[in-house]
Amino acid sequence: AVVKELTAIFEAYEAALMRNDAQALNDYFWNDPRVTRYGIADRQLGHAELVAYRASVPAPNFTRALHDVRITAFGPDMAVAMCEFTRSDTPLRGFQTQTWVRMPEGWKIVSAHVSMIPWP
């Protein structure tokens, strides 16, 4: 049940990412100074840095396809979402990991990491 619930949230996050809905993206993350996001060429430590980063990011001019989405629950209140992705603007292969925790206000990302590497 947790995997099904978080899969729907993960898919909604992806839709918000591709439409550059900064407010929705900010809301998916834990509003705490300890939240951490490592991006492809950036990093945000704390929710305030995340909000500032999202305000500076233009809407994507590429499409993105997800591959091998894996969501694993560790009890009713914690899960990890991992996937690979390809983008229409680069031959690099992307990798994304998000740690989600059920908070009183709902599921929140407490840690995220995105990277891209050359792919054979």
Secondary structure, 3 states (H helix, E strand, C coil): CHHHHHHHHHHHHHHHHHCCCHHHHHHHECCCCCCEEECCCCEEECHHHHHHHHHHCCCCCCCEEEEEEEEEECCCCEEEEEEEEEECCCCCEEEEEEEEEEECCEEEEEEEEEEEECCC
